[in-house]
Amino acid sequence: MKTIAIPEELHKKLLSLKLEYNNKNLADLMENMLIEYRKYQFLKASNLVRDKMKKNKVSLGDLLKKSKVVREEVANEWFS
């Protein structure tokens, strides 16, 4: 286990969140915050891909067909 120093005001805000979301402790709260942050990052990347697909007029089916070719090439290169 590690100890980190944080400002008192931030500590109070974290304790409020812990109580609000019924977390067992601050470590549990922070773990949940990290999970939500990763979900947010994934959603941002997903929206970026979707926007680029719309811009380039590429359907999901087209993308899957193209990616299949690339996956087969990589598999052949690695396992042949």
C-alpha positions as CSV (number, residue, x, y, z in Angstrom):
1,M,0.0,0.0,0.0
2,K,1.2,3.5,-0.8
3,T,0.4,6.9,0.8
4,I,0.0,10.0,-1.3
5,A,-0.2,13.6,-0.3
6,I,-3.2,15.6,-1.5
7,P,-4.5,19.0,-0.5
8,E,-7.0,19.0,2.3
9,E,-9.8,20.5,0.1
10,L,-9.4,17.7,-2.5
11,H,-9.5,15.1,0.4
12,K,-12.8,16.6,1.5
13,K,-14.2,16.4,-2.0
14,L,-13.1,12.8,-2.4
15,L,-14.7,11.9,1.0
16,S,-18.0,13.5,-0.2
17,L,-17.9,11.5,-3.4
18,K,-17.1,8.3,-1.4
19,L,-20.2,8.9,0.7
20,E,-22.4,9.9,-2.2
21,Y,-21.5,6.8,-4.3
22,N,-21.5,4.4,-1.3
23,N,-17.9,3.3,-1.8
24,K,-16.2,1.3,0.9
25,N,-13.1,3.5,1.0
26,L,-11.2,6.0,-1.0
27,A,-9.2,3.4,-2.8
28,D,-12.5,1.8,-4.0
29,L,-13.7,5.3,-5.1
30,M,-10.5,5.9,-7.0
31,E,-10.6,2.5,-8.7
32,N,-14.2,3.3,-9.9
33,M,-13.1,6.7,-11.1
34,L,-10.3,5.1,-13.1
35,I,-12.7,2.7,-14.7
36,E,-15.1,5.5,-15.6
37,Y,-12.1,7.5,-17.1
38,R,-11.1,4.5,-19.2
39,K,-14.7,4.2,-20.4
40,Y,-14.7,7.9,-21.3
41,Q,-11.4,7.5,-23.3
42,F,-12.8,4.5,-25.1
43,L,-16.0,6.4,-26.0
44,K,-14.0,9.4,-27.3
45,A,-11.9,7.1,-29.5
46,S,-15.1,5.3,-30.7
47,N,-16.7,8.6,-31.6
48,L,-13.6,9.7,-33.5
49,V,-13.6,6.5,-35.5
50,R,-17.3,6.8,-36.2
51,D,-16.8,10.4,-37.4
52,K,-13.9,9.5,-39.7
53,M,-16.0,6.6,-41.1
54,K,-18.9,9.1,-41.9
55,K,-16.5,11.6,-43.4
56,N,-14.9,8.9,-45.6
57,K,-18.3,7.3,-46.3
58,V,-17.2,3.9,-45.1
59,S,-19.7,1.5,-43.6
60,L,-19.0,-0.9,-40.8
61,G,-19.3,-3.8,-43.3
62,D,-16.6,-2.1,-45.5
63,L,-14.4,-1.6,-42.6
64,L,-14.8,-5.2,-41.5
65,K,-14.0,-6.5,-45.0
66,K,-10.9,-4.4,-45.2
67,S,-9.7,-5.4,-41.8
68,K,-10.2,-9.1,-42.6
69,V,-7.8,-8.8,-45.4
70,V,-5.2,-7.1,-43.1
71,R,-5.8,-9.7,-40.4
72,E,-5.2,-12.5,-42.9
73,E,-2.0,-10.9,-44.1
74,V,-0.7,-10.5,-40.6
75,A,-1.7,-14.1,-39.7
76,N,0.1,-15.4,-42.8
77,E,3.2,-13.4,-42.0
78,W,3.3,-14.5,-38.4
79,F,2.3,-18.1,-38.7
80,S,3.7,-19.1,-42.1
